[in-house]
Amino acid sequence: MTPMLRFRLAALALPLAATLAICPHIARAQSMGGGGTLVDNSHLTTLDPYPPDQGWQWLAKEMDELRPGVDTRLQPMPTQITDHIEARIDKGDYAGALKLIEWRQAQLQGKPGTDVQLMFQHARVLAALGHIDQAAAIYQDMTRRFPELPEPWNNLATLYVRQGKLNQAGAALRTALQVDPDYADAQANLKQLASRDPGAARAHMTEAPSQ
């Protein structure tokens, strides 16, 4: 029986995705009769649930009665939205990640520019949910619009393998390595493909389907 190819699936690492670090500060209070903790919620966004009460139950009850009727949490920054989506992907909550992605897409509709991370995450989630053709279409669009990124080519190759298109997979991986010769995921995937089908590993983009 022919062993299954287990390709490395890439995550997209863009320098600008880490430009903002959120550092929550926690205020601690000590009572004479023991300990209690007050949590500063000022860093929470509307994507975060209110944390459970931690000690000082009587004060928490009083504060609940004084809590304003409007949501005082902050609107999330783009990097925070990306992080929330990535966290759901990491947990295997692809349906939840897709809901966040579609919510963000609705927010961005009609605005200039492209959220490349969101686009990449959308393709990853669709592939995980079994929507291979839709995911491949997004990766192919990314290869046209952002040719400097090797990750879409690598992940497109994984979809070609799932479809049994080994020549196209090899061509996509070789293109990823033309973009970034040191790209470890594509190197590992091409080596694995070569062990199964040396001819496919030598394929060039001329053998890949037109995009």
Residue pairs with C-beta under 8 A, 6 or more apart in sequence:
2 196
3 196
5 161
5 192
5 193
5 196
6 192
7 154
7 157
7 158
7 161
7 189
7 192
8 154
8 185
8 188
8 189
9 124
9 154
9 155
9 158
9 185
10 150
10 151
10 154
10 155
10 185
11 86
11 124
11 151
12 116
12 117
12 120
12 121
12 149
12 151
13 151
14 116
14 117
17 79
17 82
17 117
18 79
19 79
20 77
20 79
20 80
22 43
22 77
22 80
23 43
24 40
24 43
25 40
25 43
26 37
26 39
26 40
27 38
27 39
27 40
28 37
28 38
29 36
29 37
29 38
29 56
30 36
31 56
35 55
36 54
36 55
36 56
37 54
37 55
37 56
38 54
38 56
39 51
39 54
41 50
41 51
41 72
41 73
42 74
43 74
44 50
44 51
44 73
44 74
45 73
45 74
45 75
45 76
45 77
45 80
46 71
46 73
46 74
46 75
46 76
47 76
47 80
47 81
47 84
47 100
48 73
53 60
76 84
78 115
81 100
81 104
81 118
82 117
82 118
82 121
84 100
85 97
85 100
85 101
85 104
85 118
85 121
86 121
88 94
88 96
88 97
88 100
89 97
89 121
89 124
89 125
89 128
94 125
94 128
94 129
95 129
97 121
97 125
98 122
98 125
98 126
98 129
101 118
101 121
101 122
101 125
104 115
104 118
105 118
105 122
108 115
108 118
114 145
116 142
116 146
116 149
119 138
119 141
119 142
120 138
120 142
120 151
120 152
122 138
123 135
123 136
123 138
123 139
123 142
123 152
123 155
124 135
124 155
126 132
126 134
126 135
126 138
127 135
127 155
127 158
127 159
132 159
132 162
132 163
135 159
136 156
136 159
136 160
139 152
139 153
139 155
139 156
139 159
140 152
140 156
140 211
142 149
142 152
143 149
143 152
143 153
143 156
143 175
143 211
144 211
146 152
147 179
148 179
149 179
150 176
150 177
150 179
150 180
150 183
150 186
151 176
151 185
153 172
153 173
153 175
153 176
153 179
153 186
154 172
154 173
154 176
154 183
154 185
154 186
154 189
156 172
157 168
157 169
157 170
157 172
157 173
157 176
157 186
157 189
157 193
158 169
158 189
160 166
160 168
160 169
160 172
161 169
161 193
165 209
166 193
166 196
166 197
166 200
167 199
167 200
167 203
167 207
167 208
168 203
168 207
168 208
168 209
169 193
169 200
170 190
170 193
170 197
170 200
170 201
170 202
170 203
171 203
171 204
171 205
171 206
171 207
171 208
172 205
172 208
173 186
173 189
173 190
173 193
173 201
174 190
174 202
174 203
174 204
174 205
175 205
176 183
176 186
177 183
177 186
177 187
177 190
180 186
190 201
191 201
193 200
193 201
194 201
